[in-house]
Amino acid sequence: MAAAVALAIIFGIPQRTPVNRHCTSNKMPGYLCDDRVTCIPASSVCNGMSNCANGEDENSEICTDLPKNLPAYLIFKCGNPQFWIYIDEKCNDINNCGDCSDEVGMLANCPSCGPNWWPCTSIFYQYCKCIPRSLCRDGVQHCTDWFDEYKCTP
């Protein structure tokens, strides 16, 4: 026993290698659980509910000082440096940052509107560059140019 302790002191106690938890969930960076199979969306980490079987997604080492302790691949820093969102909330056609920096511009690098969306400059900050087609021709102006009422097809 003493020899083992002496060897550990001389050669050092081997450090645990850091676990690579990067994975892809729904085409976005996600968090890999201990089982090495389950990949949860970024926004499921530190959300107050254990989504991994062992609860490692709610570990106090990463959830105590958000976003500082989160792996960088799980977060998106908004145009206003005081704000951040989970990476899977970027490019979802909803203004999660409050300044549309998660939907428009070079930082976001989002694709064009999807098939259920109409491209426009929204007058409401809920949307940034696209509105749901369900809002087309509903009698309410959603786009600055009124095209949601005159050209948009539901």
N, C-alpha and C positions, 0 to 999 in steps of 0.2 A: 504494500500500500504506500509506504513512504517512497519507494522507488518511482511509483507512478506519479506521485505528487511532485517529486523532484524533476522528473522528465517533463511534466506539464509546465513547471516553472522555467526550466532551461529552454525548452523548445516552444513554449507558448501554447496556450489552449487554442485549438483550432477554432476559428470563427465560423459561424454558420454562414453559408453562402446565401446572399440575398435571393429571394424568390422572385422570379420574373412573372408578374401577374398580368401582363399585357395580352389581350386577346381581342377578337372581333365579334361584336354582337350587333346584328342587324346592320352590317356594313359600317359600323362605327366602333371606335376603340372601346373596349370593355374591361372588366375586372375578372380575372381567373380565380376561381375558388380553389381551396386546398385539394379537392378531388381531381384537379387537373382536367376536368371535363366541362364543368358548368362555367359558362361565361355570362356574367350579368351586365346589364347596361350600366354605363357610368353613373347615371342618376340614381341607381339603386344602392350605391355605396354611401354609407353614412346617412341613410335616410330614416334611421330609427327602427328599421325592421331587418331582421336577419334573412338575407336572401341566399346565402351560402349555408350548407348544412352545419358547418362548425361555427358560424357567426363571424368569420374573419372579415367580412365586409363591414362590420360594425366595431372593429377593433379600436380601442381607445388610442393606440399609437398613431393611427391615421385620421381618426375622427375628432380628435381633441382640438386642433387648431386648423380649421378649414379656411382657405384651401391650401394653406402652407404645407400640411403634412400629406396631402393627396399626391399621388403620382401625377406628374405634369401632363401626361397623355390623357388624363380624365377631365381636364378643365379647359375652358376657353376664357381668356381674359377679354373683357368687353372694352369698347373704346374708352370709357371712363375707367381708369385704373382701379377705382375703388370697388368695382363690381366684377363678378365672375359668374359663369354658369357651368354646368356639366357639359362636356363636349357633345353628348347626344341631344342636347337642346339647341344646338347650333343648326342653322339651315332647316328648321322645321316650319318655316313660314309664319312663325309667331315671334313677336318682339320680346324676347326674354331678357335682353340687356337693358331695355328701356330707351336706348338710343338707336336702335336698329343695327348696331355694329355686328350683331350675330347673324344678320340676314343679308346685308348689303356691304359692298366694299371689298377691298383686297384682303383684309384680315379674315373675313368670313369665307370668301371664295365659294359661294353657294351656286348650285346649278339654277337654271331658269325655272319658272313655275311649272309645277306638275300638271297632269291632265285635269284634275279637279279644282284647279286654281286659275284665276284670271290675273294677268300682269297689269299693274297700275301703281301709281304713287298714291298710297292711301292717305286719306285725311285724318285717319285715326291711328294712334300709335300701337293699337293691338296688332295690326299687320304693317308690313313695311313695303314690300314690293309686289305682293300678290294678295288677292282676297279669295276666299272660297267661292266657287261658282254658284253656290246656293244663295249668295248675296246679289247675284246678277238680276237686274230688272225687278228689284223688290220694292221700288219706290223710295229708296233711301240712298243718298249720295255717299259712296264709300271711296271713290277715286277723285282726285283733284280735278280731273278733266271731264267728269261725269260719264266716262265711257262704260262704267259698270251699269249705267241705266240705258245707254243708247247703242252700244256696240257689242257688249258682252252677251254671250249666249249661255244660258244655264245648262 
